[in-house]
Amino acid sequence: MRKTILHRLRRGLAYAMRPWIRFELPGWERLCGPLGLAIRSSDLWSGLPPVIIRGKRHGYRMNLQLEDWGDRYTYFLGRYYDLETQVLLETVLRPGDTFIDIGANIGMLTLTAARRTGPSGRVLSFEPNPSVVQRLRKQAEINGLSNVTVFPIGLGDQNGELPFQMIQQSSGWSTFAARPEQAGLTYKTVQIPVRRADDVLPASIGPRVLVKIDAEGFECRVLRGMGKFLERRPAVITEVEPELLQNAGSSPDELHGLMTRQGYKAFGFDLERGGLKQSLRLRALPGIKDPPVFRNVVWLHPEGPGIPGAVL
């Protein structure tokens, strides 16, 4: 009983500070950090009902489960926590473009892309985790997004089935890679169908395409299965997490080699902050260091979509 009351008090304090966090006023990041509010403590939020909020950047409704780490941050911020990738999508995508969301999870970037590409564009969202595929579809349904198509499969370098490790505390950490188990997390492994992107992507995709791959270390396997599609020269966003890549038997060097052999150039990106505003900052990368300077990289080809400030 005492523990329950303490949990309610800690949650109540976090709720009280939500407007400060949502407006991203000075110090909001410290409030969300390990020494701040109880936002990081998953056990305080388990068993709570889902909540629906409207995203402050794209304006769509988002169905969130507060026991999930990523959903919880989205609830308090009013946006997906990965702001630099959202800003890049908002910079690159135009009405009528195609966005391919590989590792879509519950659709935070799918929603951003759907707003930017509009009814004349297309969003193809690939998500292997069966526990969130229905939530991804629900996001599109509650917002009336007819331009979003959900593929409930994983992408890799060969067709078949692979064991997929689901993590209850954060669906975004689930992976096909051999991720070592950590204390305090709940795991479940299931067999999931995997296909090569070259075998499943529609042939009718338009000329301007942006691809995002967030596969928790499986990025090289995904790219090896889409070599033919890369000949269309889409812009490609990947995470660069050396430990996760190693879990999947690859490395930042392999990732860099796969893309540069296709004629791509790497640009690290993050945000430059000025007061309450953020602008995209790009830096050309001759290689990818370990540890990388940038967690996110966008790969651009001279014959594909460009980004202001990226010199090819």
Helices and strands as residue ranges (DSSP letters): H 2-16, H 18-22, H 28-32, G 38-40, G 42-44, E 51-54, E 61-64, H 69-77, H 83-92, E 98-102, H 108-117, E 122-126, H 130-142, E 148-151, E 154-156, E 160-167, G 171-173, E 187-196, H 197-200, E 209-213, H 219-224, H 227-230, E 235-239, H 242-247, H 252-260, E 265-274, E 277-285, E 296-300
